[in-house]
Amino acid sequence: MTADEELPKIPVVCPACETRSRVAFDDVESAVARHNEQLHDGDAVAEVDPDVMDQLADRVAEDLGLYE
Ligand SMILES: [Zn+2]
């Protein structure tokens, strides 16, 4: 394991806190869940930047095609 990650950091935005942070791809789901649990009583307030989500969805769809 090195500090250099192959996967991009994912921007997570929280409109309520007015924060924007970048989280490692592997950790993004738990980071969002943790934030929402700790600061918003479990409401889904923070989320992955929707623009990036679209790009990721496209890329994941392409990647999945490789495993067919
Ligand atoms: Zn928040």
N, CA, C, O and the ligand as a Tripos MOL2 file, in Angstrom:
@<TRIPOS>MOLECULE
protein
  273   271    69     0     0
PROTEIN
NO_CHARGES

@<TRIPOS>ATOM
      1 N           0.8300   -1.1970    0.0000 N.3       1 MET1
      2 CA          0.0000    0.0000    0.0000 C.3       1 MET1
      3 C           0.8760    1.2630    0.0000 C.2       1 MET1
      4 O           1.8120    1.3780    0.7910 O.2       1 MET1
      5 N           0.5690    2.1760   -0.8700 N.am      2 THR2
      6 CA          1.2770    3.4470   -0.8850 C.3       2 THR2
      7 C           0.2800    4.5770   -0.6900 C.2       2 THR2
      8 O          -0.9330    4.3660   -0.7150 O.2       2 THR2
      9 N           0.7960    5.7520   -0.4990 N.am      3 ALA3
     10 CA         -0.0720    6.9150   -0.3390 C.3       3 ALA3
     11 C          -0.7350    7.2710   -1.6670 C.2       3 ALA3
     12 O          -1.8000    7.8880   -1.7010 O.2       3 ALA3
     13 N          -0.0890    6.8740   -2.7490 N.am      4 ASP4
     14 CA         -0.6650    7.1710   -4.0570 C.3       4 ASP4
     15 C          -1.8140    6.2310   -4.3540 C.2       4 ASP4
     16 O          -1.6660    5.0100   -4.2870 O.2       4 ASP4
     17 N          -2.9420    6.7960   -4.6760 N.am      5 GLU5
     18 CA         -4.1150    5.9990   -4.9570 C.3       5 GLU5
     19 C          -4.3660    5.9940   -6.4510 C.2       5 GLU5
     20 O          -4.2450    7.0220   -7.1180 O.2       5 GLU5
     21 N          -4.7110    4.8480   -6.9600 N.am      6 GLU6
     22 CA         -5.0740    4.7810   -8.3690 C.3       6 GLU6
     23 C          -6.4380    5.4260   -8.5920 C.2       6 GLU6
     24 O          -6.6740    6.0990   -9.5950 O.2       6 GLU6
     25 N          -7.3190    5.2010   -7.6340 N.am      7 LEU7
     26 CA         -8.6670    5.7100   -7.7850 C.3       7 LEU7
     27 C          -8.7190    7.1810   -7.4140 C.2       7 LEU7
     28 O          -8.0010    7.6290   -6.5200 O.2       7 LEU7
     29 N          -9.5650    7.9290   -8.1000 N.am      8 PRO8
     30 CA         -9.6680    9.3600   -7.8220 C.3       8 PRO8
     31 C         -10.3720    9.6130   -6.5030 C.2       8 PRO8
     32 O         -11.1550    8.7900   -6.0290 O.2       8 PRO8
     33 N         -10.0830   10.7540   -5.9240 N.am      9 LYS9
     34 CA        -10.8290   11.1900   -4.7570 C.3       9 LYS9
     35 C         -12.1920   11.7050   -5.2280 C.2       9 LYS9
     36 O         -12.3060   12.3530   -6.2680 O.2       9 LYS9
     37 N         -13.2040   11.4040   -4.4430 N.am     10 ILE10
     38 CA        -14.5690   11.7600   -4.8230 C.3      10 ILE10
     39 C         -15.0310   12.9720   -4.0190 C.2      10 ILE10
     40 O         -14.9350   12.9650   -2.7920 O.2      10 ILE10
     41 N         -15.5270   14.0060   -4.6860 N.am     11 PRO11
     42 CA        -16.0400   15.1660   -3.9480 C.3      11 PRO11
     43 C         -17.3730   14.8440   -3.2760 C.2      11 PRO11
     44 O         -18.3020   14.3410   -3.9080 O.2      11 PRO11
     45 N         -17.4420   15.1440   -1.9880 N.am     12 VAL12
     46 CA        -18.6860   14.9800   -1.2390 C.3      12 VAL12
     47 C         -19.1470   16.3640   -0.8110 C.2      12 VAL12
     48 O         -18.3770   17.1400   -0.2460 O.2      12 VAL12
     49 N         -20.4060   16.6650   -1.0850 N.am     13 VAL13
     50 CA        -20.9210   17.9820   -0.7330 C.3      13 VAL13
     51 C         -22.0250   17.8370    0.3000 C.2      13 VAL13
     52 O         -22.8240   16.9020    0.2540 O.2      13 VAL13
     53 N         -22.0520   18.7910    1.2400 N.am     14 CYS14
     54 CA        -23.1550   18.8350    2.1860 C.3      14 CYS14
     55 C         -23.7320   20.2340    2.1730 C.2      14 CYS14
     56 O         -23.1260   21.1590    2.7150 O.2      14 CYS14
     57 N         -24.8920   20.4040    1.5630 N.am     15 PRO15
     58 CA        -25.5050   21.7380    1.4730 C.3      15 PRO15
     59 C         -25.8260   22.3100    2.8540 C.2      15 PRO15
     60 O         -25.7280   23.5210    3.0520 O.2      15 PRO15
     61 N         -26.1990   21.4790    3.7930 N.am     16 ALA16
     62 CA        -26.5690   21.9720    5.1180 C.3      16 ALA16
     63 C         -25.3570   22.5310    5.8620 C.2      16 ALA16
     64 O         -25.4560   23.5670    6.5200 O.2      16 ALA16
     65 N         -24.2300   21.8610    5.7620 N.am     17 CYS17
     66 CA        -23.0110   22.3120    6.4410 C.3      17 CYS17
     67 C         -22.2080   23.2570    5.5580 C.2      17 CYS17
     68 O         -21.2490   23.8810    6.0110 O.2      17 CYS17
     69 N         -22.6120   23.3570    4.2900 N.am     18 GLU18
     70 CA        -21.8470   24.1320    3.3150 C.3      18 GLU18
     71 C         -20.4050   23.6750    3.2790 C.2      18 GLU18
     72 O         -19.4820   24.4890    3.2550 O.2      18 GLU18
     73 N         -20.2210   22.3770    3.2750 N.am     19 THR19
     74 CA        -18.8780   21.8210    3.1740 C.3      19 THR19
     75 C         -18.7450   21.0250    1.8930 C.2      19 THR19
     76 O         -19.7200   20.5420    1.3170 O.2      19 THR19
     77 N         -17.5140   20.9100    1.4800 N.am     20 ARG20
     78 CA        -17.1870   20.1410    0.2980 C.3      20 ARG20
     79 C         -15.8440   19.4990    0.5840 C.2      20 ARG20
     80 O         -14.8590   20.1970    0.8210 O.2      20 ARG20
     81 N         -15.7940   18.1820    0.5630 N.am     21 SER21
     82 CA        -14.5340   17.5180    0.8620 C.3      21 SER21
     83 C         -14.2920   16.4100   -0.1430 C.2      21 SER21
     84 O         -15.2140   15.9400   -0.8100 O.2      21 SER21
     85 N         -13.0590   16.0090   -0.2400 N.am     22 ARG22
     86 CA        -12.7180   14.9350   -1.1740 C.3      22 ARG22
     87 C         -12.3450   13.7000   -0.3730 C.2      22 ARG22
     88 O         -11.5230   13.7490    0.5430 O.2      22 ARG22
     89 N         -12.9660   12.6010   -0.7400 N.am     23 VAL23
     90 CA        -12.8200   11.3660    0.0100 C.3      23 VAL23
     91 C         -12.3550   10.2760   -0.9430 C.2      23 VAL23
     92 O         -12.7660   10.2350   -2.1030 O.2      23 VAL23
     93 N         -11.5050    9.4040   -0.4510 N.am     24 ALA24
     94 CA        -11.0480    8.2870   -1.2750 C.3      24 ALA24
     95 C         -12.2460    7.4580   -1.7370 C.2      24 ALA24
     96 O         -13.2050    7.2510   -0.9940 O.2      24 ALA24
     97 N         -12.1660    6.9960   -2.9700 N.am     25 PHE25
     98 CA        -13.2740    6.2600   -3.5830 C.3      25 PHE25
     99 C         -13.7610    5.1300   -2.6750 C.2      25 PHE25
    100 O         -14.9640    4.9410   -2.4950 O.2      25 PHE25
    101 N         -12.8200    4.3910   -2.1140 N.am     26 ASP26
    102 CA        -13.1730    3.2400   -1.2770 C.3      26 ASP26
    103 C         -13.9350    3.6430   -0.0270 C.2      26 ASP26
    104 O         -14.6930    2.8540    0.5380 O.2      26 ASP26
    105 N         -13.7260    4.8700    0.3930 N.am     27 ASP27
    106 CA        -14.2300    5.2920    1.6910 C.3      27 ASP27
    107 C         -15.4480    6.1860    1.5730 C.2      27 ASP27
    108 O         -16.0320    6.5870    2.5800 O.2      27 ASP27
    109 N         -15.8360    6.5020    0.3340 N.am     28 VAL28
    110 CA        -16.8080    7.5820    0.1560 C.3      28 VAL28
    111 C         -18.1720    7.2100    0.7360 C.2      28 VAL28
    112 O         -18.8500    8.0460    1.3340 O.2      28 VAL28
    113 N         -18.5630    5.9660    0.5570 N.am     29 GLU29
    114 CA        -19.8820    5.5680    1.0440 C.3      29 GLU29
    115 C         -19.9670    5.6820    2.5650 C.2      29 GLU29
    116 O         -20.9300    6.2250    3.1070 O.2      29 GLU29
    117 N         -18.9550    5.1690    3.2330 N.am     30 SER30
    118 CA        -18.9820    5.2080    4.6950 C.3      30 SER30
    119 C         -18.7760    6.6260    5.1980 C.2      30 SER30
    120 O         -19.3170    6.9980    6.2390 O.2      30 SER30
    121 N         -18.0010    7.4200    4.4720 N.am     31 ALA31
    122 CA        -17.7920    8.8120    4.8950 C.3      31 ALA31
    123 C         -19.0980    9.5880    4.8410 C.2      31 ALA31
    124 O         -19.4050   10.3570    5.7520 O.2      31 ALA31
    125 N         -19.8630    9.3890    3.7840 N.am     32 VAL32
    126 CA        -21.1560   10.0710    3.6570 C.3      32 VAL32
    127 C         -22.1050    9.5800    4.7430 C.2      32 VAL32
    128 O         -22.7860   10.3820    5.3810 O.2      32 VAL32
    129 N         -22.1520    8.2900    4.9530 N.am     33 ALA33
    130 CA        -23.0410    7.7270    5.9680 C.3      33 ALA33
    131 C         -22.6680    8.2450    7.3540 C.2      33 ALA33
    132 O         -23.5380    8.5830    8.1570 O.2      33 ALA33
    133 N         -21.3700    8.3020    7.6250 N.am     34 ARG34
    134 CA        -20.8950    8.7460    8.9270 C.3      34 ARG34
    135 C         -21.2670   10.2130    9.1580 C.2      34 ARG34
    136 O         -21.7430   10.5910   10.2280 O.2      34 ARG34
    137 N         -21.0380   11.0160    8.1350 N.am     35 HIS35
    138 CA        -21.3650   12.4390    8.2350 C.3      35 HIS35
    139 C         -22.8540   12.6250    8.5250 C.2      35 HIS35
    140 O         -23.2350   13.3770    9.4220 O.2      35 HIS35
    141 N         -23.6770   11.9390    7.7630 N.am     36 ASN36
    142 CA        -25.1150   12.1070    7.9310 C.3      36 ASN36
    143 C         -25.5880   11.5870    9.2850 C.2      36 ASN36
    144 O         -26.4910   12.1610    9.8940 O.2      36 ASN36
    145 N         -24.9800   10.5070    9.7520 N.am     37 GLU37
    146 CA        -25.3580    9.9750   11.0550 C.3      37 GLU37
    147 C         -24.9790   10.9380   12.1690 C.2      37 GLU37
    148 O         -25.7620   11.2060   13.0810 O.2      37 GLU37
    149 N         -23.7530   11.4510   12.0720 N.am     38 GLN38
    150 CA        -23.2400   12.2700   13.1720 C.3      38 GLN38
    151 C         -23.8500   13.6680   13.1780 C.2      38 GLN38
    152 O         -24.0880   14.2330   14.2460 O.2      38 GLN38
    153 N         -24.1040   14.2320   12.0010 N.am     39 LEU39
    154 CA        -24.5170   15.6320   11.9480 C.3      39 LEU39
    155 C         -25.9730   15.8280   11.5760 C.2      39 LEU39
    156 O         -26.5320   16.8980   11.8210 O.2      39 LEU39
    157 N         -26.5970   14.8220   10.9920 N.am     40 HIS40
    158 CA        -27.9580   15.0440   10.4740 C.3      40 HIS40
    159 C         -28.9220   13.9340   10.8860 C.2      40 HIS40
    160 O         -29.9030   13.6660   10.1940 O.2      40 HIS40
    161 N         -28.6380   13.2970   12.0080 N.am     41 ASP41
    162 CA        -29.5410   12.2630   12.5340 C.3      41 ASP41
    163 C         -29.8800   11.1950   11.5080 C.2      41 ASP41
    164 O         -30.9800   10.6420   11.5110 O.2      41 ASP41
    165 N         -28.9380   10.9130   10.6420 N.am     42 GLY42
    166 CA        -29.1510    9.8350    9.6850 C.3      42 GLY42
    167 C         -29.8700   10.2500    8.4150 C.2      42 GLY42
    168 O         -30.0690    9.4300    7.5180 O.2      42 GLY42
    169 N         -30.2680   11.5310    8.3280 N.am     43 ASP43
    170 CA        -30.8730   11.9870    7.0780 C.3      43 ASP43
    171 C         -29.8130   12.0600    5.9810 C.2      43 ASP43
    172 O         -28.6530   12.3760    6.2460 O.2      43 ASP43
    173 N         -30.2210   11.7660    4.7550 N.am     44 ALA44
    174 CA        -29.2760   11.7760    3.6360 C.3      44 ALA44
    175 C         -29.0750   13.2010    3.1400 C.2      44 ALA44
    176 O         -29.6090   13.5870    2.1000 O.2      44 ALA44
    177 N         -28.3010   13.9790    3.8910 N.am     45 VAL45
    178 CA        -28.0810   15.3730    3.5330 C.3      45 VAL45
    179 C         -26.8200   15.5040    2.6760 C.2      45 VAL45
    180 O         -26.8610   16.0440    1.5710 O.2      45 VAL45
    181 N         -25.7200   15.0110    3.1950 N.am     46 ALA46
    182 CA        -24.4820   15.0270    2.4210 C.3      46 ALA46
    183 C         -24.5490   13.9520    1.3410 C.2      46 ALA46
    184 O         -25.1550   12.8970    1.5310 O.2      46 ALA46
    185 N         -23.9240   14.2370    0.2190 N.am     47 GLU47
    186 CA        -23.9120   13.2520   -0.8600 C.3      47 GLU47
    187 C         -22.7300   13.5090   -1.7820 C.2      47 GLU47
    188 O         -22.1000   14.5670   -1.7510 O.2      47 GLU47
    189 N         -22.4560   12.5140   -2.5930 N.am     48 VAL48
    190 CA        -21.4300   12.6870   -3.6170 C.3      48 VAL48
    191 C         -21.9050   13.7460   -4.5990 C.2      48 VAL48
    192 O         -23.0730   13.7690   -4.9850 O.2      48 VAL48
    193 N         -20.9930   14.6180   -4.9990 N.am     49 ASP49
    194 CA        -21.3030   15.6520   -5.9890 C.3      49 ASP49
    195 C         -22.0520   15.0230   -7.1670 C.2      49 ASP49
    196 O         -21.5280   14.1330   -7.8370 O.2      49 ASP49
    197 N         -23.2850   15.4900   -7.4170 N.am     50 PRO50
    198 CA        -24.1250   14.8620   -8.4460 C.3      50 PRO50
    199 C         -23.4580   14.8090   -9.8240 C.2      50 PRO50
    200 O         -23.6250   13.8320  -10.5550 O.2      50 PRO50
    201 N         -22.7130   15.8440  -10.1780 N.am     51 ASP51
    202 CA        -22.0220   15.8380  -11.4690 C.3      51 ASP51
    203 C         -21.0430   14.6790  -11.5590 C.2      51 ASP51
    204 O         -20.9610   13.9790  -12.5680 O.2      51 ASP51
    205 N         -20.3060   14.4990  -10.4730 N.am     52 VAL52
    206 CA        -19.3160   13.4310  -10.4540 C.3      52 VAL52
    207 C         -20.0040   12.0720  -10.4570 C.2      52 VAL52
    208 O         -19.5390   11.1170  -11.0790 O.2      52 VAL52
    209 N         -21.1260   12.0140   -9.7420 N.am     53 MET53
    210 CA        -21.8920   10.7810   -9.6820 C.3      53 MET53
    211 C         -22.2630   10.3210  -11.0900 C.2      53 MET53
    212 O         -22.1540    9.1390  -11.4150 O.2      53 MET53
    213 N         -22.7070   11.2730  -11.9270 N.am     54 ASP54
    214 CA        -23.0620   10.9410  -13.3030 C.3      54 ASP54
    215 C         -21.8740   10.3630  -14.0510 C.2      54 ASP54
    216 O         -21.9790    9.3390  -14.7260 O.2      54 ASP54
    217 N         -20.7300   11.0480  -13.9150 N.am     55 GLN55
    218 CA        -19.5290   10.5720  -14.6000 C.3      55 GLN55
    219 C         -19.1530    9.1860  -14.1250 C.2      55 GLN55
    220 O         -18.8090    8.3140  -14.9230 O.2      55 GLN55
    221 N         -19.2210    8.9860  -12.8120 N.am     56 LEU56
    222 CA        -18.8670    7.6910  -12.2460 C.3      56 LEU56
    223 C         -19.8030    6.6020  -12.7390 C.2      56 LEU56
    224 O         -19.3730    5.4980  -13.0740 O.2      56 LEU56
    225 N         -21.0830    6.9270  -12.7770 N.am     57 ALA57
    226 CA        -22.0650    5.9430  -13.2270 C.3      57 ALA57
    227 C         -21.7370    5.4920  -14.6450 C.2      57 ALA57
    228 O         -21.8010    4.3050  -14.9640 O.2      57 ALA57
    229 N         -21.3810    6.4690  -15.4990 N.am     58 ASP58
    230 CA        -20.9920    6.1230  -16.8610 C.3      58 ASP58
    231 C         -19.7880    5.2090  -16.8600 C.2      58 ASP58
    232 O         -19.7590    4.1970  -17.5600 O.2      58 ASP58
    233 N         -18.7870    5.5750  -16.0630 N.am     59 ARG59
    234 CA        -17.5490    4.8150  -16.0580 C.3      59 ARG59
    235 C         -17.7670    3.4160  -15.5050 C.2      59 ARG59
    236 O         -17.2300    2.4390  -16.0270 O.2      59 ARG59
    237 N         -18.5570    3.3320  -14.4480 N.am     60 VAL60
    238 CA        -18.8320    2.0290  -13.8510 C.3      60 VAL60
    239 C         -19.5920    1.1490  -14.8440 C.2      60 VAL60
    240 O         -19.3320   -0.0500  -14.9490 O.2      60 VAL60
    241 N         -20.5270    1.7520  -15.5670 N.am     61 ALA61
    242 CA        -21.2810    0.9920  -16.5570 C.3      61 ALA61
    243 C         -20.3380    0.4250  -17.6120 C.2      61 ALA61
    244 O         -20.4760   -0.7250  -18.0300 O.2      61 ALA61
    245 N         -19.3800    1.2430  -18.0360 N.am     62 GLU62
    246 CA        -18.3990    0.7550  -19.0080 C.3      62 GLU62
    247 C         -17.5630   -0.3710  -18.4210 C.2      62 GLU62
    248 O         -17.3260   -1.3930  -19.0660 O.2      62 GLU62
    249 N         -17.1200   -0.1670  -17.1840 N.am     63 ASP63
    250 CA        -16.2940   -1.1850  -16.5380 C.3      63 ASP63
    251 C         -17.0500   -2.4930  -16.4010 C.2      63 ASP63
    252 O         -16.4930   -3.5660  -16.6350 O.2      63 ASP63
    253 N         -18.3050   -2.4080  -16.0260 N.am     64 LEU64
    254 CA        -19.1000   -3.6230  -15.8370 C.3      64 LEU64
    255 C         -19.1990   -4.3940  -17.1360 C.2      64 LEU64
    256 O         -19.2220   -5.6250  -17.1420 O.2      64 LEU64
    257 N         -19.2590   -3.6520  -18.2480 N.am     65 GLY65
    258 CA        -19.3100   -4.3110  -19.5480 C.3      65 GLY65
    259 C         -18.1370   -5.2560  -19.7730 C.2      65 GLY65
    260 O         -18.2550   -6.2450  -20.4970 O.2      65 GLY65
    261 N         -16.9990   -4.9430  -19.1440 N.am     66 LEU66
    262 CA        -15.8030   -5.7620  -19.3310 C.3      66 LEU66
    263 C         -15.9600   -7.1370  -18.6930 C.2      66 LEU66
    264 O         -15.2910   -8.0930  -19.0850 O.2      66 LEU66
    265 N         -16.8340   -7.2260  -17.7230 N.am     67 TYR67
    266 CA        -16.9490   -8.4800  -16.9860 C.3      67 TYR67
    267 C         -18.0060   -9.4080  -17.5620 C.2      67 TYR67
    268 O         -18.2090  -10.5160  -17.0650 O.2      67 TYR67
    269 N         -18.6710   -8.9560  -18.6000 N.am     68 GLU68
    270 CA        -19.7120   -9.7920  -19.2070 C.3      68 GLU68
    271 C         -19.0970  -11.0560  -19.7720 C.2      68 GLU68
    272 O         -19.8090  -11.8940  -20.3270 O.2      68 GLU68
    273 ZN        -23.5550   18.0590    6.8500 Zn       69 ZN69
@<TRIPOS>BOND
     1     1     2 1
     2     2     3 1
     3     3     4 2
     4     3     5 am
     5     5     6 1
     6     6     7 1
     7     7     8 2
     8     7     9 am
     9     9    10 1
    10    10    11 1
    11    11    12 2
    12    11    13 am
    13    13    14 1
    14    14    15 1
    15    15    16 2
    16    15    17 am
    17    17    18 1
    18    18    19 1
    19    19    20 2
    20    19    21 am
    21    21    22 1
    22    22    23 1
    23    23    24 2
    24    23    25 am
    25    25    26 1
    26    26    27 1
    27    27    28 2
    28    27    29 am
    29    29    30 1
    30    30    31 1
    31    31    32 2
    32    31    33 am
    33    33    34 1
    34    34    35 1
    35    35    36 2
    36    35    37 am
    37    37    38 1
    38    38    39 1
    39    39    40 2
    40    39    41 am
    41    41    42 1
    42    42    43 1
    43    43    44 2
    44    43    45 am
    45    45    46 1
    46    46    47 1
    47    47    48 2
    48    47    49 am
    49    49    50 1
    50    50    51 1
    51    51    52 2
    52    51    53 am
    53    53    54 1
    54    54    55 1
    55    55    56 2
    56    55    57 am
    57    57    58 1
    58    58    59 1
    59    59    60 2
    60    59    61 am
    61    61    62 1
    62    62    63 1
    63    63    64 2
    64    63    65 am
    65    65    66 1
    66    66    67 1
    67    67    68 2
    68    67    69 am
    69    69    70 1
    70    70    71 1
    71    71    72 2
    72    71    73 am
    73    73    74 1
    74    74    75 1
    75    75    76 2
    76    75    77 am
    77    77    78 1
    78    78    79 1
    79    79    80 2
    80    79    81 am
    81    81    82 1
    82    82    83 1
    83    83    84 2
    84    83    85 am
    85    85    86 1
    86    86    87 1
    87    87    88 2
    88    87    89 am
    89    89    90 1
    90    90    91 1
    91    91    92 2
    92    91    93 am
    93    93    94 1
    94    94    95 1
    95    95    96 2
    96    95    97 am
    97    97    98 1
    98    98    99 1
    99    99   100 2
   100    99   101 am
   101   101   102 1
   102   102   103 1
   103   103   104 2
   104   103   105 am
   105   105   106 1
   106   106   107 1
   107   107   108 2
   108   107   109 am
   109   109   110 1
   110   110   111 1
   111   111   112 2
   112   111   113 am
   113   113   114 1
   114   114   115 1
   115   115   116 2
   116   115   117 am
   117   117   118 1
   118   118   119 1
   119   119   120 2
   120   119   121 am
   121   121   122 1
   122   122   123 1
   123   123   124 2
   124   123   125 am
   125   125   126 1
   126   126   127 1
   127   127   128 2
   128   127   129 am
   129   129   130 1
   130   130   131 1
   131   131   132 2
   132   131   133 am
   133   133   134 1
   134   134   135 1
   135   135   136 2
   136   135   137 am
   137   137   138 1
   138   138   139 1
   139   139   140 2
   140   139   141 am
   141   141   142 1
   142   142   143 1
   143   143   144 2
   144   143   145 am
   145   145   146 1
   146   146   147 1
   147   147   148 2
   148   147   149 am
   149   149   150 1
   150   150   151 1
   151   151   152 2
   152   151   153 am
   153   153   154 1
   154   154   155 1
   155   155   156 2
   156   155   157 am
   157   157   158 1
   158   158   159 1
   159   159   160 2
   160   159   161 am
   161   161   162 1
   162   162   163 1
   163   163   164 2
   164   163   165 am
   165   165   166 1
   166   166   167 1
   167   167   168 2
   168   167   169 am
   169   169   170 1
   170   170   171 1
   171   171   172 2
   172   171   173 am
   173   173   174 1
   174   174   175 1
   175   175   176 2
   176   175   177 am
   177   177   178 1
   178   178   179 1
   179   179   180 2
   180   179   181 am
   181   181   182 1
   182   182   183 1
   183   183   184 2
   184   183   185 am
   185   185   186 1
   186   186   187 1
   187   187   188 2
   188   187   189 am
   189   189   190 1
   190   190   191 1
   191   191   192 2
   192   191   193 am
   193   193   194 1
   194   194   195 1
   195   195   196 2
   196   195   197 am
   197   197   198 1
   198   198   199 1
   199   199   200 2
   200   199   201 am
   201   201   202 1
   202   202   203 1
   203   203   204 2
   204   203   205 am
   205   205   206 1
   206   206   207 1
   207   207   208 2
   208   207   209 am
   209   209   210 1
   210   210   211 1
   211   211   212 2
   212   211   213 am
   213   213   214 1
   214   214   215 1
   215   215   216 2
   216   215   217 am
   217   217   218 1
   218   218   219 1
   219   219   220 2
   220   219   221 am
   221   221   222 1
   222   222   223 1
   223   223   224 2
   224   223   225 am
   225   225   226 1
   226   226   227 1
   227   227   228 2
   228   227   229 am
   229   229   230 1
   230   230   231 1
   231   231   232 2
   232   231   233 am
   233   233   234 1
   234   234   235 1
   235   235   236 2
   236   235   237 am
   237   237   238 1
   238   238   239 1
   239   239   240 2
   240   239   241 am
   241   241   242 1
   242   242   243 1
   243   243   244 2
   244   243   245 am
   245   245   246 1
   246   246   247 1
   247   247   248 2
   248   247   249 am
   249   249   250 1
   250   250   251 1
   251   251   252 2
   252   251   253 am
   253   253   254 1
   254   254   255 1
   255   255   256 2
   256   255   257 am
   257   257   258 1
   258   258   259 1
   259   259   260 2
   260   259   261 am
   261   261   262 1
   262   262   263 1
   263   263   264 2
   264   263   265 am
   265   265   266 1
   266   266   267 1
   267   267   268 2
   268   267   269 am
   269   269   270 1
   270   270   271 1
   271   271   272 2
@<TRIPOS>SUBSTRUCTURE
     1 MET1         2 RESIDUE 1 A MET
     2 THR2         6 RESIDUE 1 A THR
     3 ALA3        10 RESIDUE 1 A ALA
     4 ASP4        14 RESIDUE 1 A ASP
     5 GLU5        18 RESIDUE 1 A GLU
     6 GLU6        22 RESIDUE 1 A GLU
     7 LEU7        26 RESIDUE 1 A LEU
     8 PRO8        30 RESIDUE 1 A PRO
     9 LYS9        34 RESIDUE 1 A LYS
    10 ILE10       38 RESIDUE 1 A ILE
    11 PRO11       42 RESIDUE 1 A PRO
    12 VAL12       46 RESIDUE 1 A VAL
    13 VAL13       50 RESIDUE 1 A VAL
    14 CYS14       54 RESIDUE 1 A CYS
    15 PRO15       58 RESIDUE 1 A PRO
    16 ALA16       62 RESIDUE 1 A ALA
    17 CYS17       66 RESIDUE 1 A CYS
    18 GLU18       70 RESIDUE 1 A GLU
    19 THR19       74 RESIDUE 1 A THR
    20 ARG20       78 RESIDUE 1 A ARG
    21 SER21       82 RESIDUE 1 A SER
    22 ARG22       86 RESIDUE 1 A ARG
    23 VAL23       90 RESIDUE 1 A VAL
    24 ALA24       94 RESIDUE 1 A ALA
    25 PHE25       98 RESIDUE 1 A PHE
    26 ASP26      102 RESIDUE 1 A ASP
    27 ASP27      106 RESIDUE 1 A ASP
    28 VAL28      110 RESIDUE 1 A VAL
    29 GLU29      114 RESIDUE 1 A GLU
    30 SER30      118 RESIDUE 1 A SER
    31 ALA31      122 RESIDUE 1 A ALA
    32 VAL32      126 RESIDUE 1 A VAL
    33 ALA33      130 RESIDUE 1 A ALA
    34 ARG34      134 RESIDUE 1 A ARG
    35 HIS35      138 RESIDUE 1 A HIS
    36 ASN36      142 RESIDUE 1 A ASN
    37 GLU37      146 RESIDUE 1 A GLU
    38 GLN38      150 RESIDUE 1 A GLN
    39 LEU39      154 RESIDUE 1 A LEU
    40 HIS40      158 RESIDUE 1 A HIS
    41 ASP41      162 RESIDUE 1 A ASP
    42 GLY42      166 RESIDUE 1 A GLY
    43 ASP43      170 RESIDUE 1 A ASP
    44 ALA44      174 RESIDUE 1 A ALA
    45 VAL45      178 RESIDUE 1 A VAL
    46 ALA46      182 RESIDUE 1 A ALA
    47 GLU47      186 RESIDUE 1 A GLU
    48 VAL48      190 RESIDUE 1 A VAL
    49 ASP49      194 RESIDUE 1 A ASP
    50 PRO50      198 RESIDUE 1 A PRO
    51 ASP51      202 RESIDUE 1 A ASP
    52 VAL52      206 RESIDUE 1 A VAL
    53 MET53      210 RESIDUE 1 A MET
    54 ASP54      214 RESIDUE 1 A ASP
    55 GLN55      218 RESIDUE 1 A GLN
    56 LEU56      222 RESIDUE 1 A LEU
    57 ALA57      226 RESIDUE 1 A ALA
    58 ASP58      230 RESIDUE 1 A ASP
    59 ARG59      234 RESIDUE 1 A ARG
    60 VAL60      238 RESIDUE 1 A VAL
    61 ALA61      242 RESIDUE 1 A ALA
    62 GLU62      246 RESIDUE 1 A GLU
    63 ASP63      250 RESIDUE 1 A ASP
    64 LEU64      254 RESIDUE 1 A LEU
    65 GLY65      258 RESIDUE 1 A GLY
    66 LEU66      262 RESIDUE 1 A LEU
    67 TYR67      266 RESIDUE 1 A TYR
    68 GLU68      270 RESIDUE 1 A GLU
    69 ZN69       273 GROUP 0 **** ****
